[in-house]
């Protein structure tokens, strides 16, 4: 699905244009996690657009911050492995991503 179309669908489904994009990146990254700055660069947006959806996912217990690495300014986040919602969301995210290129690994 083209990026702008995914953002329209995300706004309707999740109430935020960038939430599906963020969730897809998290699902594809697995345990390596996602850096919002890197994701913003890859997607051509200001990383701040992901803060609200990240906060919502964290408040639901779907995402956790990875421990900071000494000397590293970037913060990394990953799916919470024990969440029972990710297996239910993954087919939807995969469907939205059918024509999207896979996220680059860290």
N, CA, C and O of each residue as an XYZ file, in Angstrom:
424
protein
N       0.857     -1.170      0.000
C       0.000      0.000      0.000
C       0.901      1.230      0.000
O       1.839      1.301      0.793
N       0.639      2.183     -0.858
C       1.446      3.401     -0.858
C       1.394      4.094      0.500
O       0.403      4.010      1.225
N       2.477      4.774      0.821
C       2.632      5.386      2.145
C       1.484      6.319      2.517
O       0.969      6.241      3.632
N       1.081      7.188      1.617
C       0.012      8.135      1.952
C      -1.319      7.416      2.175
O      -2.108      7.821      3.029
N      -1.563      6.372      1.423
C      -2.781      5.598      1.623
C      -2.746      4.895      2.985
O      -3.756      4.850      3.688
N      -1.587      4.350      3.354
C      -1.461      3.715      4.666
C      -1.746      4.724      5.774
O      -2.385      4.387      6.771
N      -1.281      5.942      5.606
C      -1.508      6.970      6.627
C      -2.980      7.341      6.727
O      -3.473      7.610      7.822
N      -3.687      7.360      5.606
C      -5.138      7.628      5.660
C      -5.869      6.500      6.375
O      -6.750      6.746      7.198
N      -5.503      5.268      6.060
C      -6.114      4.109      6.715
C      -5.795      4.126      8.202
O      -6.665      3.854      9.028
N      -4.560      4.442      8.544
C      -4.151      4.502      9.942
C      -4.960      5.533     10.715
O      -5.370      5.282     11.848
N      -5.191      6.689     10.108
C      -5.990      7.726     10.766
C      -7.392      7.231     11.070
O      -7.941      7.517     12.134
N      -7.974      6.487     10.132
C      -9.334      5.969     10.327
C      -9.360      4.819     11.335
O     -10.245      4.765     12.189
N      -8.393      3.898     11.241
C      -8.390      2.731     12.125
C      -7.908      3.037     13.538
O      -8.486      2.569     14.519
N      -6.843      3.829     13.629
C      -6.167      4.013     14.912
C      -6.224      5.435     15.450
O      -5.738      5.694     16.550
N      -6.812      6.366     14.693
C      -6.930      7.735     15.170
C      -5.648      8.547     15.059
O      -5.556      9.638     15.623
N      -4.659      8.032     14.342
C      -3.396      8.736     14.161
C      -2.807      8.310     12.821
O      -2.738      7.117     12.526
N      -2.386      9.266     12.014
C      -1.856      8.965     10.673
C      -0.597      8.099     10.704
O      -0.343      7.366      9.749
N       0.176      8.162     11.749
C       1.481      7.496     11.767
C       1.528      6.237     12.640
O       2.560      5.569     12.701
N       0.440      5.915     13.302
C       0.465      4.770     14.222
C       0.676      3.447     13.497
O       1.466      2.625     13.961
N       0.002      3.212     12.382
C       0.184      1.948     11.652
C       1.613      1.832     11.136
O       2.210      0.757     11.191
N       2.157      2.926     10.639
C       3.537      2.965     10.141
C       4.518      2.596     11.260
O       5.444      1.811     11.054
N       4.303      3.165     12.424
C       5.149      2.873     13.583
C       4.991      1.425     14.023
O       5.980      0.744     14.294
N       3.759      0.957     14.094
C       3.510     -0.427     14.512
C       4.127     -1.412     13.522
O       4.670     -2.439     13.931
N       4.049     -1.116     12.243
C       4.650     -1.969     11.232
C       6.166     -2.017     11.412
O       6.768     -3.090     11.355
N       6.779     -0.855     11.628
C       8.231     -0.813     11.838
C       8.622     -1.619     13.069
O       9.622     -2.336     13.046
N       7.846     -1.509     14.142
C       8.125     -2.273     15.363
C       7.983     -3.774     15.112
O       8.815     -4.565     15.555
N       6.936     -4.156     14.406
C       6.701     -5.578     14.120
C       7.808     -6.155     13.247
O       8.239     -7.289     13.455
N       8.266     -5.379     12.274
C       9.323     -5.863     11.388
C      10.685     -5.882     12.065
O      11.530     -6.711     11.728
N      10.906     -4.988     13.010
C      12.204     -4.901     13.689
C      12.387     -5.999     14.730
O      13.514     -6.375     15.053
N      11.271     -6.514     15.256
C      11.372     -7.570     16.271
C      12.125     -7.098     17.500
O      11.885     -5.997     17.996
N      13.044     -7.934     18.000
C      13.747     -7.628     19.248
C      14.813     -6.552     19.076
O      15.277     -5.988     20.067
N      15.215     -6.255     17.830
C      16.215     -5.204     17.604
C      15.677     -3.831     17.933
O      16.423     -2.958     18.376
N      14.398     -3.632     17.723
C      13.768     -2.376     18.055
C      13.868     -1.318     16.976
O      14.453     -1.525     15.912
N      13.279     -0.180     17.287
C      13.164      0.938     16.355
C      13.624      2.208     17.052
O      13.292      2.449     18.213
N      14.385      3.008     16.338
C      14.763      4.349     16.781
C      13.866      5.325     16.017
O      13.823      5.291     14.788
N      13.156      6.188     16.731
C      12.222      7.101     16.072
C      12.929      8.048     15.110
O      12.375      8.385     14.063
N      14.128      8.478     15.443
C      14.886      9.351     14.545
C      15.221      8.662     13.234
O      15.065      9.240     12.158
N      15.686      7.415     13.333
C      16.014      6.651     12.130
C      14.769      6.380     11.295
O      14.800      6.476     10.068
N      13.674      6.041     11.969
C      12.424      5.775     11.258
C      11.948      7.034     10.531
O      11.511      6.963      9.383
N      12.033      8.181     11.199
C      11.633      9.429     10.571
C      12.448      9.735      9.320
O      11.901     10.159      8.303
N      13.763      9.516      9.402
C      14.617      9.729      8.232
C      14.228      8.811      7.087
O      14.141      9.240      5.937
N      13.992      7.537      7.410
C      13.625      6.553      6.391
C      12.292      6.882      5.733
O      12.113      6.669      4.534
N      11.356      7.403      6.527
C      10.010      7.672      6.011
C       9.842      9.100      5.503
O       8.792      9.441      4.957
N      10.858      9.933      5.674
C      10.785     11.302      5.180
C       9.899     12.217      5.996
O       9.279     13.133      5.456
N       9.836     11.972      7.305
C       9.028     12.815      8.194
C       9.860     13.220      9.406
O      10.903     12.626      9.683
N       9.397     14.219     10.112
C      10.031     14.632     11.361
C       9.758     13.539     12.398
O       8.611     13.118     12.550
N      10.788     13.070     13.116
C      10.580     11.984     14.077
C       9.511     12.270     15.128
O       8.923     11.343     15.685
N       9.259     13.546     15.400
C       8.262     13.909     16.399
C       6.858     13.409     16.086
O       6.028     13.308     16.990
N       6.570     13.091     14.807
C       5.225     12.608     14.466
C       4.951     11.248     15.106
O       3.797     10.830     15.211
N       6.004     10.562     15.531
C       5.838      9.235     16.141
C       5.712      9.282     17.665
O       5.413      8.263     18.288
N       5.937     10.446     18.269
C       5.916     10.508     19.742
C       4.551     10.168     20.336
O       4.461      9.353     21.253
N       3.498     10.783     19.823
C       2.152     10.514     20.372
C       1.749      9.049     20.177
O       1.288      8.420     21.129
N       1.911      8.480     18.960
C       1.544      7.070     18.830
C       2.433      6.158     19.665
O       1.966      5.133     20.162
N       3.712      6.511     19.829
C       4.593      5.691     20.675
C       4.125      5.754     22.126
O       4.085      4.735     22.814
N       3.773      6.945     22.583
C       3.269      7.089     23.947
C       2.014      6.266     24.176
O       1.857      5.640     25.224
N       1.122      6.268     23.195
C      -0.111      5.480     23.317
C       0.197      3.990     23.350
O      -0.395      3.259     24.144
N       1.115      3.524     22.502
C       1.467      2.098     22.488
C       2.149      1.695     23.789
O       1.930      0.594     24.294
N       2.975      2.585     24.330
C       3.639      2.282     25.604
C       2.626      2.248     26.749
O       2.717      1.395     27.633
N       1.667      3.165     26.738
C       0.666      3.185     27.816
C      -0.225      1.945     27.787
O      -0.786      1.552     28.810
N      -0.351      1.331     26.611
C      -1.113      0.086     26.488
C      -0.280     -1.147     26.832
O      -0.804     -2.258     26.900
N       1.012     -0.947     27.048
C       1.896     -2.067     27.338
C       2.314     -2.842     26.105
O       2.789     -3.973     26.215
N       2.143     -2.245     24.922
C       2.512     -2.925     23.675
C       3.963     -2.687     23.279
O       4.520     -3.428     22.469
N       4.573     -1.652     23.849
C       5.942     -1.280     23.493
C       6.708     -0.967     24.771
O       6.154     -0.461     25.746
N       8.006     -1.287     24.735
C       8.880     -0.959     25.852
C      10.148     -0.305     25.321
O      10.586     -0.582     24.204
N      10.728      0.564     26.135
C      12.001      1.187     25.776
C      13.115      0.194     26.102
O      13.100     -0.457     27.146
N      14.069      0.093     25.195
C      15.235     -0.751     25.446
C      16.197      0.008     26.351
O      16.220      1.239     26.338
N      16.992     -0.716     27.137
C      17.959     -0.019     27.993
C      18.910      0.828     27.155
O      19.324      0.437     26.063
N      19.243      1.993     27.691
C      20.150      2.899     26.973
C      21.544      2.272     26.895
O      21.994      1.605     27.826
N      22.205      2.498     25.784
C      23.571      2.039     25.587
C      24.510      3.192     25.922
O      24.278      4.327     25.505
N      25.553      2.907     26.663
C      26.513      3.949     27.049
C      27.041      4.665     25.812
O      27.459      4.024     24.847
N      27.020      5.993     25.843
C      27.523      6.796     24.739
C      26.561      6.946     23.572
O      26.874      7.641     22.605
N      25.414      6.319     23.640
C      24.418      6.358     22.556
C      23.310      7.330     22.931
O      22.674      7.186     23.975
N      23.080      8.325     22.072
C      22.014      9.300     22.324
C      20.657      8.800     21.867
O      19.624      9.188     22.413
N      20.666      7.939     20.866
C      19.388      7.455     20.326
C      18.722      6.505     21.307
O      19.380      5.756     22.029
N      17.382      6.561     21.310
C      16.577      5.645     22.132
C      15.940      4.618     21.218
O      15.493      4.948     20.119
N      15.898      3.392     21.662
C      15.330      2.290     20.888
C      14.134      1.723     21.638
O      14.127      1.655     22.867
N      13.132      1.321     20.883
C      11.893      0.764     21.424
C      11.577     -0.527     20.688
O      11.899     -0.683     19.510
N      10.945     -1.448     21.397
C      10.543     -2.702     20.760
C       9.177     -3.131     21.269
O       8.679     -2.642     22.283
N       8.589     -4.063     20.528
C       7.306     -4.639     20.948
C       7.512     -5.341     22.280
O       8.567     -5.925     22.527
N       6.514     -5.283     23.126
C       6.563     -6.020     24.379
C       6.260     -7.479     24.056
O       5.160     -7.797     23.603
N       7.226     -8.368     24.285
C       7.053     -9.758     23.852
C       5.864    -10.481     24.487
O       5.265    -11.353     23.858
N       5.525    -10.130     25.709
C       4.447    -10.854     26.384
C       3.045    -10.371     26.003
O       2.056    -10.952     26.451
N       2.944     -9.336     25.199
C       1.630     -8.820     24.817
C       0.906     -9.806     23.906
O       1.472    -10.305     22.934
N      -0.333    -10.073     24.231
C      -1.134    -10.991     23.418
C      -1.771    -10.279     22.221
O      -2.379    -10.934     21.373
N      -1.644     -8.949     22.136
C      -2.247     -8.217     21.020
C      -1.398     -8.241     19.748
O      -1.948     -8.178     18.648
N      -0.071     -8.330     19.871
C       0.771     -8.303     18.673
C       0.446     -9.436     17.706
O       0.370     -9.187     16.503
N       0.251    -10.669     18.171
C      -0.109    -11.724     17.208
C      -1.428    -11.448     16.481
O      -1.616    -11.892     15.349
N      -2.327    -10.727     17.119
C      -3.589    -10.364     16.471
C      -3.413     -9.202     15.496
O      -4.079     -9.149     14.463
N      -2.518     -8.274     15.824
C      -2.290     -7.107     14.974
C      -1.409     -7.410     13.769
O      -1.516     -6.752     12.734
N      -0.545     -8.396     13.904
C       0.442     -8.669     12.845
C      -0.196     -8.942     11.474
O       0.290     -8.398     10.482
N      -1.253     -9.750     11.365
C      -1.858     -9.951     10.037
C      -2.389     -8.651      9.424
O      -2.269     -8.440      8.217
N      -2.963     -7.796     10.236
C      -3.444     -6.506      9.742
C      -2.272     -5.662      9.254
O      -2.344     -5.074      8.175
N      -1.209     -5.594     10.022
C      -0.039     -4.818      9.637
C       0.599     -5.371      8.373
O       1.021     -4.611      7.502
N       0.670     -6.698      8.271
C       1.225     -7.320      7.065
C       0.379     -6.979      5.839
O       0.916     -6.742      4.757
N      -0.925     -6.956      6.010
C      -1.825     -6.600      4.910
C      -1.589     -5.154      4.481
O      -1.549     -4.861      3.286
N      -1.435     -4.257      5.440
C      -1.182     -2.851      5.120
C       0.163     -2.664      4.435
O       0.352     -1.719      3.669
N       1.095     -3.568      4.713
C       2.457     -3.430      4.191
C       2.704     -4.194      2.905
O       3.839     -4.213      2.430
N       1.716     -4.811      2.328
C       1.920     -5.674      1.170
C       2.825     -5.069      0.114
O       3.649     -5.770     -0.473
N       2.681     -3.780     -0.132
C       3.487     -3.144     -1.168
C       4.553     -2.236     -0.589
O       5.242     -1.541     -1.335
N       4.701     -2.229      0.735
C       5.717     -1.410      1.368
C       7.036     -2.173      1.428
O       7.022     -3.382      1.659
N       8.173     -1.511      1.230
C       9.449     -2.181      1.394
C       9.684     -2.503      2.862
O       9.234     -1.748      3.723
N      10.375     -3.602      3.182
C      10.615     -3.935      4.587
C      11.487     -2.892      5.259
O      12.334     -2.274      4.614
N      11.283     -2.697      6.553
C      12.085     -1.756      7.317
C      13.522     -2.258      7.397
O      13.763     -3.462      7.473
N      14.467     -1.334      7.378
C      15.865     -1.713      7.474
C      16.197     -2.062      8.911
O      15.681     -1.453      9.848
N      17.060     -3.045      9.073
C      17.473     -3.461     10.409
C      18.428     -2.420     10.994
O      19.044     -1.644     10.262
N      18.535     -2.417     12.260
C      19.388     -1.513     13.026
C      20.830     -1.714     12.711
O      21.686     -1.031     13.271
